[in-house]
Structure formats: C-alpha cells, structure tokens
C-alpha cells in the first residue's frame, strides 16, 4: 500500500506542478513543486526510497522542459543522496531546517545546471530572475509540500 500512496503523491505533485506552472506564473516564476517533492521524498524516505523518488521527479522535470537530457534527473538524484547524508547529522523535521536545506540545495542545483550547460558550450536557457528568486520560492514551499507528503505517508515515516 505504501507504493500506491507514493505513486499517488507523485501523480498529484506532478499534476500540481504542471498546472501551477502553466496557469499561475508569477512574473515568469512559479514554485518548483517537483524540487520540493523530491526534497520531501528524500527526507521522509529511507536510503532507496529517498533516492529513487527524487530521480523520478527529476526525470519528470526533464520530460517537461527543454534542455540537457537527464540533467534534472541526475541533479535530483544527487540531492536525494545529499539529504540522505545530511539526515545523519541534522534534524530535517522542522520547517526552518527544511526551508534552509531547500534554499541551499536549490542554489547548488541551479548552479550545477548552469555549469553543466555552459560546459557543453551553450548559454543556459534559465533567466537570471529564475536563478535569483526560485531558491527563495522553493524554500517557502518546501515545508508545505513536506507537510503534505507527511500526511500522505501510509505508515510512520522514517
């Protein structure tokens, strides 16, 4: 039953991200629910679930956007791994720590995406306002998505 609830959470977050991104963009920006859902899955899940679900959210982000094939899947998988390492040293159960982790990991993932895109020889399609404001918006939405993921969890989450 846990897999069905996880799959339902994946479908709901994917649909909500798509709908929010195309229906209510705020000056070209919208909350990155896929990033927040990947972060929440990594925090709530064990080692396998905490890396597999961020990979699937990243794969969906690659399918939605144009850019480097597989880049978001790789970055979200690395985020899942980083969260698994951070969980041993930090308590990521509180909203402030989730927002701080979301801010830092979002900045790092956008910087890594920019670096990878420039290494291949192109100019990144990410606008500067997205690079500057998306981490702050992700930091604000991560605790809300974590709460939704916590409520969707069938058994007590680790």
TAHUKA-V410463 format. One record per pair of residues at least 4 apart in sequence whose C-alpha atoms are under 8 Angstrom apart, sorted by the first residue. I is the first residue (numbers start at 0). GAP is how many residues later the second one is. If there is no record, write none. Layout:
{{I GAP} {I GAP}}
This chain:
{{0 4} {0 153} {1 4} {1 151} {1 152} {1 153} {2 4} {3 4} {4 4} {4 147} {4 148} {4 149} {5 4} {5 146} {5 147} {6 4} {7 4} {8 4} {8 140} {8 143} {9 4} {9 47} {10 4} {11 4} {12 4} {12 20} {12 21} {12 24} {13 4} {13 19} {13 20} {13 43} {13 46} {14 4} {15 4} {15 17} {16 4} {16 14} {16 15} {16 16} {16 17} {17 4} {18 4} {18 5} {19 4} {19 5} {19 10} {19 11} {20 4} {20 8} {20 9} {20 10} {23 6} {24 4} {24 5} {25 4} {28 101} {28 104} {28 105} {29 104} {29 107} {30 103} {30 106} {30 107} {30 110} {31 4} {31 102} {31 105} {31 106} {32 4} {32 105} {32 108} {32 109} {32 112} {33 4} {33 23} {33 24} {33 27} {34 4} {34 22} {34 23} {34 41} {34 71} {34 103} {35 4} {35 66} {35 102} {35 105} {35 106} {35 109} {35 110} {36 4} {36 17} {36 20} {36 105} {36 108} {36 109} {36 112} {37 4} {37 15} {37 16} {37 17} {37 19} {37 20} {37 38} {37 42} {38 4} {38 15} {38 40} {38 41} {38 44} {38 63} {38 103} {39 4} {39 102} {39 105} {39 106} {39 109} {40 4} {40 8} {40 9} {40 12} {40 13} {40 108} {41 4} {41 7} {41 8} {41 9} {41 11} {41 12} {41 37} {41 38} {41 39} {41 41} {41 42} {42 7} {42 40} {42 41} {42 44} {42 49} {43 6} {43 106} {43 113} {43 114} {44 4} {44 5} {44 112} {44 113} {45 4} {45 38} {45 112} {46 4} {46 37} {47 4} {48 4} {49 4} {49 30} {49 31} {49 34} {50 4} {50 26} {50 27} {50 29} {50 30} {51 4} {51 25} {52 4} {53 4} {53 19} {53 22} {53 23} {53 25} {53 26} {54 4} {54 18} {54 19} {54 21} {54 22} {54 25} {55 4} {55 17} {56 4} {56 16} {56 19} {57 4} {57 12} {57 13} {57 14} {57 15} {57 16} {57 17} {57 18} {57 19} {58 4} {58 11} {58 13} {58 14} {59 4} {59 13} {60 4} {60 11} {60 12} {61 4} {61 5} {61 6} {61 7} {61 8} {61 9} {61 10} {61 11} {66 58} {67 49} {69 4} {70 4} {70 42} {71 4} {71 41} {72 4} {73 4} {74 4} {74 34} {74 37} {74 38} {75 4} {75 33} {76 4} {77 4} {78 4} {78 26} {78 30} {79 4} {80 4} {81 4} {82 4} {83 4} {84 4} {85 4} {86 4} {86 5} {90 6} {91 5} {91 6} {92 4} {92 5} {93 4} {94 4} {94 48} {95 4} {95 47} {96 4} {97 4} {97 41} {97 44} {97 45} {98 4} {98 39} {98 40} {98 41} {98 42} {98 43} {98 44} {99 4} {99 39} {100 4} {100 38} {101 4} {101 33} {101 36} {101 37} {101 40} {102 4} {102 32} {102 33} {102 35} {102 36} {103 4} {103 31} {104 4} {105 4} {105 28} {105 29} {105 32} {106 4} {106 24} {106 28} {107 4} {108 4} {109 4} {109 21} {110 4} {111 4} {112 4} {113 4} {113 10} {113 12} {114 4} {115 4} {116 4} {116 5} {116 6} {116 7} {117 4} {117 5} {117 6} {125 4} {125 5} {126 4} {127 4} {128 4} {128 5} {129 4} {130 4} {131 4} {132 4} {133 4} {134 4} {135 4} {136 4} {137 4} {138 4} {139 4} {140 4} {141 4} {142 4} {143 4} {144 4} {145 4} {146 4} {147 4} {148 4} {149 7} {152 4}}
